[in-house]
Amino acid sequence: MLEEAAKCHRVSESFSGVIYAHQLRVTIGACVQDLEIIAKSAGEQELQDQVIYLPL
């Protein structure tokens, strides 16, 4: 997914956004909490063309 997002950035192609968490660097509980924050505070347009890394 990160490669596809980078490709879209290079060719100025729009994408829906990516939320990425490295499985060894963040717990499931922390991911769930961060995803809840994102879901409650960010609209669809705000996530457009963005790559968000967890933990926040």
PDB file of N, CA, C, O and CB in Angstrom:
ATOM      1  N   MET A   1       0.801  -1.186   0.000  1.00  0.00           N
ATOM      2  CA  MET A   1       0.000   0.000   0.000  1.00  0.00           C
ATOM      3  C   MET A   1       0.854   1.265   0.000  1.00  0.00           C
ATOM      4  O   MET A   1       0.543   2.224  -0.706  1.00  0.00           O
ATOM      5  CB  MET A   1      -0.917  -0.010   1.181  1.00  0.00           C
ATOM      6  N   LEU A   2       1.918   1.271   0.779  1.00  0.00           N
ATOM      7  CA  LEU A   2       2.765   2.465   0.820  1.00  0.00           C
ATOM      8  C   LEU A   2       3.400   2.727  -0.540  1.00  0.00           C
ATOM      9  O   LEU A   2       3.557   3.877  -0.949  1.00  0.00           O
ATOM     10  CB  LEU A   2       3.855   2.316   1.891  1.00  0.00           C
ATOM     11  N   GLU A   3       3.762   1.660  -1.233  1.00  0.00           N
ATOM     12  CA  GLU A   3       4.339   1.816  -2.571  1.00  0.00           C
ATOM     13  C   GLU A   3       3.323   2.414  -3.538  1.00  0.00           C
ATOM     14  O   GLU A   3       3.666   3.276  -4.348  1.00  0.00           O
ATOM     15  CB  GLU A   3       4.837   0.463  -3.102  1.00  0.00           C
ATOM     16  N   GLU A   4       2.087   1.964  -3.457  1.00  0.00           N
ATOM     17  CA  GLU A   4       1.045   2.508  -4.330  1.00  0.00           C
ATOM     18  C   GLU A   4       0.786   3.982  -4.024  1.00  0.00           C
ATOM     19  O   GLU A   4       0.597   4.787  -4.936  1.00  0.00           O
ATOM     20  CB  GLU A   4      -0.255   1.702  -4.178  1.00  0.00           C
ATOM     21  N   ALA A   5       0.777   4.328  -2.749  1.00  0.00           N
ATOM     22  CA  ALA A   5       0.577   5.727  -2.368  1.00  0.00           C
ATOM     23  C   ALA A   5       1.722   6.592  -2.888  1.00  0.00           C
ATOM     24  O   ALA A   5       1.491   7.693  -3.389  1.00  0.00           O
ATOM     25  CB  ALA A   5       0.461   5.860  -0.837  1.00  0.00           C
ATOM     26  N   ALA A   6       2.944   6.104  -2.772  1.00  0.00           N
ATOM     27  CA  ALA A   6       4.106   6.845  -3.273  1.00  0.00           C
ATOM     28  C   ALA A   6       4.016   7.008  -4.787  1.00  0.00           C
ATOM     29  O   ALA A   6       4.329   8.072  -5.321  1.00  0.00           O
ATOM     30  CB  ALA A   6       5.420   6.127  -2.889  1.00  0.00           C
ATOM     31  N   LYS A   7       3.592   5.965  -5.469  1.00  0.00           N
ATOM     32  CA  LYS A   7       3.431   6.039  -6.924  1.00  0.00           C
ATOM     33  C   LYS A   7       2.393   7.087  -7.295  1.00  0.00           C
ATOM     34  O   LYS A   7       2.602   7.874  -8.218  1.00  0.00           O
ATOM     35  CB  LYS A   7       3.027   4.670  -7.496  1.00  0.00           C
ATOM     36  N   CYS A   8       1.281   7.098  -6.581  1.00  0.00           N
ATOM     37  CA  CYS A   8       0.236   8.090  -6.852  1.00  0.00           C
ATOM     38  C   CYS A   8       0.760   9.506  -6.627  1.00  0.00           C
ATOM     39  O   CYS A   8       0.462  10.410  -7.408  1.00  0.00           O
ATOM     40  CB  CYS A   8      -0.993   7.834  -5.962  1.00  0.00           C
ATOM     41  N   HIS A   9       1.532   9.700  -5.572  1.00  0.00           N
ATOM     42  CA  HIS A   9       2.121  11.020  -5.315  1.00  0.00           C
ATOM     43  C   HIS A   9       3.034  11.431  -6.464  1.00  0.00           C
ATOM     44  O   HIS A   9       2.993  12.579  -6.908  1.00  0.00           O
ATOM     45  CB  HIS A   9       2.906  11.016  -3.988  1.00  0.00           C
ATOM     46  N   ARG A  10       3.856  10.505  -6.947  1.00  0.00           N
ATOM     47  CA  ARG A  10       4.810  10.820  -8.028  1.00  0.00           C
ATOM     48  C   ARG A  10       4.120  11.274  -9.301  1.00  0.00           C
ATOM     49  O   ARG A  10       4.588  12.190  -9.977  1.00  0.00           O
ATOM     50  CB  ARG A  10       5.673   9.611  -8.332  1.00  0.00           C
ATOM     51  N   VAL A  11       3.004  10.632  -9.628  1.00  0.00           N
ATOM     52  CA  VAL A  11       2.321  10.953 -10.882  1.00  0.00           C
ATOM     53  C   VAL A  11       1.113  11.867 -10.669  1.00  0.00           C
ATOM     54  O   VAL A  11       0.288  12.034 -11.567  1.00  0.00           O
ATOM     55  CB  VAL A  11       1.878   9.675 -11.571  1.00  0.00           C
ATOM     56  N   SER A  12       1.017  12.449  -9.488  1.00  0.00           N
ATOM     57  CA  SER A  12      -0.076  13.378  -9.142  1.00  0.00           C
ATOM     58  C   SER A  12      -1.452  12.750  -9.354  1.00  0.00           C
ATOM     59  O   SER A  12      -2.366  13.391  -9.873  1.00  0.00           O
ATOM     60  CB  SER A  12       0.035  14.656  -9.976  1.00  0.00           C
ATOM     61  N   GLU A  13      -1.584  11.503  -8.950  1.00  0.00           N
ATOM     62  CA  GLU A  13      -2.856  10.792  -9.047  1.00  0.00           C
ATOM     63  C   GLU A  13      -3.504  10.759  -7.673  1.00  0.00           C
ATOM     64  O   GLU A  13      -2.840  10.474  -6.677  1.00  0.00           O
ATOM     65  CB  GLU A  13      -2.658   9.351  -9.601  1.00  0.00           C
ATOM     66  N   SER A  14      -4.763  11.041  -7.617  1.00  0.00           N
ATOM     67  CA  SER A  14      -5.483  11.066  -6.354  1.00  0.00           C
ATOM     68  C   SER A  14      -5.736   9.639  -5.842  1.00  0.00           C
ATOM     69  O   SER A  14      -5.932   8.713  -6.630  1.00  0.00           O
ATOM     70  CB  SER A  14      -6.814  11.823  -6.516  1.00  0.00           C
ATOM     71  N   PHE A  15      -5.727   9.478  -4.512  1.00  0.00           N
ATOM     72  CA  PHE A  15      -6.070   8.192  -3.894  1.00  0.00           C
ATOM     73  C   PHE A  15      -6.811   8.467  -2.598  1.00  0.00           C
ATOM     74  O   PHE A  15      -6.766   9.580  -2.075  1.00  0.00           O
ATOM     75  CB  PHE A  15      -4.794   7.320  -3.633  1.00  0.00           C
ATOM     76  N   SER A  16      -7.481   7.468  -2.086  1.00  0.00           N
ATOM     77  CA  SER A  16      -8.379   7.662  -0.950  1.00  0.00           C
ATOM     78  C   SER A  16      -7.666   7.840   0.381  1.00  0.00           C
ATOM     79  O   SER A  16      -8.296   8.239   1.361  1.00  0.00           O
ATOM     80  CB  SER A  16      -9.307   6.508  -0.850  1.00  0.00           C
ATOM     81  N   GLY A  17      -6.396   7.562   0.443  1.00  0.00           N
ATOM     82  CA  GLY A  17      -5.644   7.704   1.688  1.00  0.00           C
ATOM     83  C   GLY A  17      -5.249   6.350   2.243  1.00  0.00           C
ATOM     84  O   GLY A  17      -5.893   5.335   1.977  1.00  0.00           O
ATOM     85  N   VAL A  18      -4.176   6.355   3.020  1.00  0.00           N
ATOM     86  CA  VAL A  18      -3.646   5.126   3.603  1.00  0.00           C
ATOM     87  C   VAL A  18      -3.335   5.382   5.072  1.00  0.00           C
ATOM     88  O   VAL A  18      -2.749   6.407   5.420  1.00  0.00           O
ATOM     89  CB  VAL A  18      -2.373   4.638   2.838  1.00  0.00           C
ATOM     90  N   ILE A  19      -3.723   4.462   5.919  1.00  0.00           N
ATOM     91  CA  ILE A  19      -3.330   4.496   7.329  1.00  0.00           C
ATOM     92  C   ILE A  19      -2.449   3.271   7.534  1.00  0.00           C
ATOM     93  O   ILE A  19      -2.869   2.142   7.283  1.00  0.00           O
ATOM     94  CB  ILE A  19      -4.595   4.501   8.317  1.00  0.00           C
ATOM     95  N   TYR A  20      -1.217   3.507   7.996  1.00  0.00           N
ATOM     96  CA  TYR A  20      -0.224   2.441   8.082  1.00  0.00           C
ATOM     97  C   TYR A  20       0.296   2.303   9.509  1.00  0.00           C
ATOM     98  O   TYR A  20       0.567   3.298  10.182  1.00  0.00           O
ATOM     99  CB  TYR A  20       0.938   2.710   7.117  1.00  0.00           C
ATOM    100  N   ALA A  21       0.429   1.071   9.955  1.00  0.00           N
ATOM    101  CA  ALA A  21       1.032   0.778  11.254  1.00  0.00           C
ATOM    102  C   ALA A  21       1.970  -0.412  11.087  1.00  0.00           C
ATOM    103  O   ALA A  21       1.556  -1.463  10.598  1.00  0.00           O
ATOM    104  CB  ALA A  21      -0.062   0.487  12.339  1.00  0.00           C
ATOM    105  N   HIS A  22       3.208  -0.258  11.483  1.00  0.00           N
ATOM    106  CA  HIS A  22       4.155  -1.372  11.447  1.00  0.00           C
ATOM    107  C   HIS A  22       3.773  -2.324  12.568  1.00  0.00           C
ATOM    108  O   HIS A  22       3.614  -1.904  13.714  1.00  0.00           O
ATOM    109  CB  HIS A  22       5.646  -0.879  11.595  1.00  0.00           C
ATOM    110  N   GLN A  23       3.628  -3.578  12.253  1.00  0.00           N
ATOM    111  CA  GLN A  23       3.088  -4.540  13.216  1.00  0.00           C
ATOM    112  C   GLN A  23       3.963  -4.763  14.446  1.00  0.00           C
ATOM    113  O   GLN A  23       3.469  -5.249  15.463  1.00  0.00           O
ATOM    114  CB  GLN A  23       2.873  -5.843  12.537  1.00  0.00           C
ATOM    115  N   LEU A  24       5.241  -4.422  14.378  1.00  0.00           N
ATOM    116  CA  LEU A  24       6.108  -4.612  15.537  1.00  0.00           C
ATOM    117  C   LEU A  24       6.329  -3.336  16.343  1.00  0.00           C
ATOM    118  O   LEU A  24       6.999  -3.365  17.375  1.00  0.00           O
ATOM    119  CB  LEU A  24       7.433  -5.153  15.090  1.00  0.00           C
ATOM    120  N   ARG A  25       5.774  -2.219  15.883  1.00  0.00           N
ATOM    121  CA  ARG A  25       6.035  -0.946  16.547  1.00  0.00           C
ATOM    122  C   ARG A  25       4.846  -0.346  17.271  1.00  0.00           C
ATOM    123  O   ARG A  25       4.976   0.689  17.925  1.00  0.00           O
ATOM    124  CB  ARG A  25       6.520   0.024  15.558  1.00  0.00           C
ATOM    125  N   VAL A  26       3.692  -0.983  17.165  1.00  0.00           N
ATOM    126  CA  VAL A  26       2.498  -0.442  17.816  1.00  0.00           C
ATOM    127  C   VAL A  26       1.578  -1.607  18.198  1.00  0.00           C
ATOM    128  O   VAL A  26       1.459  -2.591  17.468  1.00  0.00           O
ATOM    129  CB  VAL A  26       1.755   0.578  16.879  1.00  0.00           C
ATOM    130  N   THR A  27       0.943  -1.471  19.338  1.00  0.00           N
ATOM    131  CA  THR A  27       0.038  -2.529  19.800  1.00  0.00           C
ATOM    132  C   THR A  27      -1.318  -2.407  19.110  1.00  0.00           C
ATOM    133  O   THR A  27      -1.672  -1.356  18.575  1.00  0.00           O
ATOM    134  CB  THR A  27      -0.136  -2.468  21.335  1.00  0.00           C
ATOM    135  N   ILE A  28      -2.056  -3.495  19.138  1.00  0.00           N
ATOM    136  CA  ILE A  28      -3.401  -3.485  18.562  1.00  0.00           C
ATOM    137  C   ILE A  28      -4.279  -2.469  19.293  1.00  0.00           C
ATOM    138  O   ILE A  28      -5.050  -1.742  18.665  1.00  0.00           O
ATOM    139  CB  ILE A  28      -4.035  -4.895  18.631  1.00  0.00           C
ATOM    140  N   GLY A  29      -4.161  -2.421  20.605  1.00  0.00           N
ATOM    141  CA  GLY A  29      -4.953  -1.469  21.385  1.00  0.00           C
ATOM    142  C   GLY A  29      -4.664  -0.028  20.992  1.00  0.00           C
ATOM    143  O   GLY A  29      -5.586   0.780  20.872  1.00  0.00           O
ATOM    144  N   ALA A  30      -3.392   0.301  20.791  1.00  0.00           N
ATOM    145  CA  ALA A  30      -3.014   1.653  20.380  1.00  0.00           C
ATOM    146  C   ALA A  30      -3.557   1.953  18.986  1.00  0.00           C
ATOM    147  O   ALA A  30      -4.011   3.066  18.721  1.00  0.00           O
ATOM    148  CB  ALA A  30      -1.480   1.823  20.407  1.00  0.00           C
ATOM    149  N   CYS A  31      -3.510   0.969  18.101  1.00  0.00           N
ATOM    150  CA  CYS A  31      -4.060   1.154  16.756  1.00  0.00           C
ATOM    151  C   CYS A  31      -5.557   1.437  16.812  1.00  0.00           C
ATOM    152  O   CYS A  31      -6.048   2.343  16.138  1.00  0.00           O
ATOM    153  CB  CYS A  31      -3.791  -0.087  15.891  1.00  0.00           C
ATOM    154  N   VAL A  32      -6.273   0.667  17.611  1.00  0.00           N
ATOM    155  CA  VAL A  32      -7.716   0.853  17.727  1.00  0.00           C
ATOM    156  C   VAL A  32      -8.026   2.253  18.259  1.00  0.00           C
ATOM    157  O   VAL A  32      -8.919   2.926  17.745  1.00  0.00           O
ATOM    158  CB  VAL A  32      -8.333  -0.225  18.649  1.00  0.00           C
ATOM    159  N   GLN A  33      -7.300   2.692  19.276  1.00  0.00           N
ATOM    160  CA  GLN A  33      -7.517   4.030  19.824  1.00  0.00           C
ATOM    161  C   GLN A  33      -7.237   5.112  18.787  1.00  0.00           C
ATOM    162  O   GLN A  33      -8.020   6.051  18.643  1.00  0.00           O
ATOM    163  CB  GLN A  33      -6.637   4.246  21.052  1.00  0.00           C
ATOM    164  N   ASP A  34      -6.132   4.987  18.068  1.00  0.00           N
ATOM    165  CA  ASP A  34      -5.777   5.978  17.055  1.00  0.00           C
ATOM    166  C   ASP A  34      -6.770   5.972  15.896  1.00  0.00           C
ATOM    167  O   ASP A  34      -7.135   7.030  15.384  1.00  0.00           O
ATOM    168  CB  ASP A  34      -4.365   5.718  16.533  1.00  0.00           C
ATOM    169  N   LEU A  35      -7.205   4.792  15.486  1.00  0.00           N
ATOM    170  CA  LEU A  35      -8.198   4.716  14.415  1.00  0.00           C
ATOM    171  C   LEU A  35      -9.521   5.349  14.844  1.00  0.00           C
ATOM    172  O   LEU A  35     -10.203   5.972  14.030  1.00  0.00           O
ATOM    173  CB  LEU A  35      -8.422   3.258  13.999  1.00  0.00           C
ATOM    174  N   GLU A  36      -9.879   5.193  16.096  1.00  0.00           N
ATOM    175  CA  GLU A  36     -11.094   5.823  16.610  1.00  0.00           C
ATOM    176  C   GLU A  36     -10.966   7.348  16.560  1.00  0.00           C
ATOM    177  O   GLU A  36     -11.910   8.039  16.175  1.00  0.00           O
ATOM    178  CB  GLU A  36     -11.377   5.353  18.056  1.00  0.00           C
ATOM    179  N   ILE A  37      -9.816   7.864  16.942  1.00  0.00           N
ATOM    180  CA  ILE A  37      -9.581   9.309  16.885  1.00  0.00           C
ATOM    181  C   ILE A  37      -9.701   9.804  15.447  1.00  0.00           C
ATOM    182  O   ILE A  37     -10.348  10.818  15.184  1.00  0.00           O
ATOM    183  CB  ILE A  37      -8.188   9.660  17.461  1.00  0.00           C
ATOM    184  N   ILE A  38      -9.079   9.089  14.527  1.00  0.00           N
ATOM    185  CA  ILE A  38      -9.129   9.482  13.116  1.00  0.00           C
ATOM    186  C   ILE A  38     -10.563   9.443  12.600  1.00  0.00           C
ATOM    187  O   ILE A  38     -11.006  10.366  11.918  1.00  0.00           O
ATOM    188  CB  ILE A  38      -8.231   8.561  12.264  1.00  0.00           C
ATOM    189  N   ALA A  39     -11.285   8.379  12.924  1.00  0.00           N
ATOM    190  CA  ALA A  39     -12.662   8.217  12.448  1.00  0.00           C
ATOM    191  C   ALA A  39     -13.578   9.320  12.976  1.00  0.00           C
ATOM    192  O   ALA A  39     -14.468   9.783  12.264  1.00  0.00           O
ATOM    193  CB  ALA A  39     -13.206   6.851  12.863  1.00  0.00           C
ATOM    194  N   LYS A  40     -13.361   9.735  14.213  1.00  0.00           N
ATOM    195  CA  LYS A  40     -14.220  10.754  14.816  1.00  0.00           C
ATOM    196  C   LYS A  40     -13.846  12.174  14.412  1.00  0.00           C
ATOM    197  O   LYS A  40     -14.692  13.068  14.450  1.00  0.00           O
ATOM    198  CB  LYS A  40     -14.171  10.635  16.311  1.00  0.00           C
ATOM    199  N   SER A  41     -12.600  12.393  14.028  1.00  0.00           N
ATOM    200  CA  SER A  41     -12.157  13.774  13.809  1.00  0.00           C
ATOM    201  C   SER A  41     -11.868  14.139  12.357  1.00  0.00           C
ATOM    202  O   SER A  41     -11.848  15.323  12.018  1.00  0.00           O
ATOM    203  CB  SER A  41     -10.940  14.023  14.608  1.00  0.00           C
ATOM    204  N   ALA A  42     -11.647  13.162  11.501  1.00  0.00           N
ATOM    205  CA  ALA A  42     -11.263  13.466  10.122  1.00  0.00           C
ATOM    206  C   ALA A  42     -12.378  13.090   9.156  1.00  0.00           C
ATOM    207  O   ALA A  42     -12.953  12.004   9.236  1.00  0.00           O
ATOM    208  CB  ALA A  42      -9.969  12.731   9.748  1.00  0.00           C
ATOM    209  N   GLY A  43     -12.665  13.989   8.263  1.00  0.00           N
ATOM    210  CA  GLY A  43     -13.637  13.697   7.222  1.00  0.00           C
ATOM    211  C   GLY A  43     -12.963  13.017   6.048  1.00  0.00           C
ATOM    212  O   GLY A  43     -11.737  12.948   5.964  1.00  0.00           O
ATOM    213  N   GLU A  44     -13.783  12.522   5.150  1.00  0.00           N
ATOM    214  CA  GLU A  44     -13.265  11.813   3.986  1.00  0.00           C
ATOM    215  C   GLU A  44     -12.320  12.700   3.168  1.00  0.00           C
ATOM    216  O   GLU A  44     -11.283  12.235   2.694  1.00  0.00           O
ATOM    217  CB  GLU A  44     -14.422  11.325   3.108  1.00  0.00           C
ATOM    218  N   GLN A  45     -12.671  13.946   3.008  1.00  0.00           N
ATOM    219  CA  GLN A  45     -11.845  14.865   2.222  1.00  0.00           C
ATOM    220  C   GLN A  45     -10.492  15.108   2.883  1.00  0.00           C
ATOM    221  O   GLN A  45      -9.494  15.299   2.188  1.00  0.00           O
ATOM    222  CB  GLN A  45     -12.574  16.194   2.027  1.00  0.00           C
ATOM    223  N   GLU A  46     -10.445  15.105   4.209  1.00  0.00           N
ATOM    224  CA  GLU A  46      -9.188  15.342   4.922  1.00  0.00           C
ATOM    225  C   GLU A  46      -8.209  14.181   4.782  1.00  0.00           C
ATOM    226  O   GLU A  46      -6.997  14.375   4.883  1.00  0.00           O
ATOM    227  CB  GLU A  46      -9.466  15.596   6.388  1.00  0.00           C
ATOM    228  N   LEU A  47      -8.720  12.992   4.554  1.00  0.00           N
ATOM    229  CA  LEU A  47      -7.866  11.814   4.407  1.00  0.00           C
ATOM    230  C   LEU A  47      -7.423  11.595   2.966  1.00  0.00           C
ATOM    231  O   LEU A  47      -6.496  10.829   2.703  1.00  0.00           O
ATOM    232  CB  LEU A  47      -8.592  10.583   4.907  1.00  0.00           C
ATOM    233  N   GLN A  48      -8.087  12.269   2.039  1.00  0.00           N
ATOM    234  CA  GLN A  48      -7.765  12.135   0.612  1.00  0.00           C
ATOM    235  C   GLN A  48      -6.293  12.447   0.362  1.00  0.00           C
ATOM    236  O   GLN A  48      -5.789  13.483   0.799  1.00  0.00           O
ATOM    237  CB  GLN A  48      -8.658  13.069  -0.237  1.00  0.00           C
ATOM    238  N   ASP A  49      -5.614  11.561  -0.331  1.00  0.00           N
ATOM    239  CA  ASP A  49      -4.212  11.737  -0.739  1.00  0.00           C
ATOM    240  C   ASP A  49      -3.229  11.821   0.430  1.00  0.00           C
ATOM    241  O   ASP A  49      -2.137  12.368   0.275  1.00  0.00           O
ATOM    242  CB  ASP A  49      -4.087  12.979  -1.570  1.00  0.00           C
ATOM    243  N   GLN A  50      -3.596  11.293   1.583  1.00  0.00           N
ATOM    244  CA  GLN A  50      -2.745  11.346   2.767  1.00  0.00           C
ATOM    245  C   GLN A  50      -2.237   9.952   3.133  1.00  0.00           C
ATOM    246  O   GLN A  50      -2.902   8.946   2.887  1.00  0.00           O
ATOM    247  CB  GLN A  50      -3.509  11.962   3.948  1.00  0.00           C
ATOM    248  N   VAL A  51      -1.049   9.918   3.723  1.00  0.00           N
ATOM    249  CA  VAL A  51      -0.529   8.705   4.335  1.00  0.00           C
ATOM    250  C   VAL A  51      -0.347   9.034   5.809  1.00  0.00           C
ATOM    251  O   VAL A  51       0.416   9.931   6.167  1.00  0.00           O
ATOM    252  CB  VAL A  51       0.827   8.219   3.658  1.00  0.00           C
ATOM    253  N   ILE A  52      -1.057   8.299   6.659  1.00  0.00           N
ATOM    254  CA  ILE A  52      -1.008   8.532   8.112  1.00  0.00           C
ATOM    255  C   ILE A  52      -0.337   7.324   8.745  1.00  0.00           C
ATOM    256  O   ILE A  52      -0.733   6.183   8.506  1.00  0.00           O
ATOM    257  CB  ILE A  52      -2.452   8.767   8.722  1.00  0.00           C
ATOM    258  N   TYR A  53       0.669   7.581   9.542  1.00  0.00           N
ATOM    259  CA  TYR A  53       1.411   6.520  10.219  1.00  0.00           C
ATOM    260  C   TYR A  53       0.972   6.426  11.676  1.00  0.00           C
ATOM    261  O   TYR A  53       0.864   7.436  12.372  1.00  0.00           O
ATOM    262  CB  TYR A  53       2.935   6.771  10.127  1.00  0.00           C
ATOM    263  N   LEU A  54       0.722   5.204  12.124  1.00  0.00           N
ATOM    264  CA  LEU A  54       0.384   4.959  13.523  1.00  0.00           C
ATOM    265  C   LEU A  54       1.610   4.418  14.229  1.00  0.00           C
ATOM    266  O   LEU A  54       2.400   3.710  13.606  1.00  0.00           O
ATOM    267  CB  LEU A  54      -0.811   3.973  13.653  1.00  0.00           C
ATOM    268  N   PRO A  55       1.804   4.723  15.513  1.00  0.00           N
ATOM    269  CA  PRO A  55       0.900   5.502  16.358  1.00  0.00           C
ATOM    270  C   PRO A  55       0.975   6.994  16.024  1.00  0.00           C
ATOM    271  O   PRO A  55       1.971   7.494  15.501  1.00  0.00           O
ATOM    272  CB  PRO A  55       1.232   5.276  17.838  1.00  0.00           C
ATOM    273  N   LEU A  56      -0.128   7.682  16.353  1.00  0.00           N
ATOM    274  CA  LEU A  56      -0.200   9.126  16.099  1.00  0.00           C
ATOM    275  C   LEU A  56       0.812   9.875  16.951  1.00  0.00           C
ATOM    276  O   LEU A  56       0.898  11.101  16.872  1.00  0.00           O
ATOM    277  CB  LEU A  56      -1.616   9.655  16.377  1.00  0.00           C
TER     278      LEU A  56
END
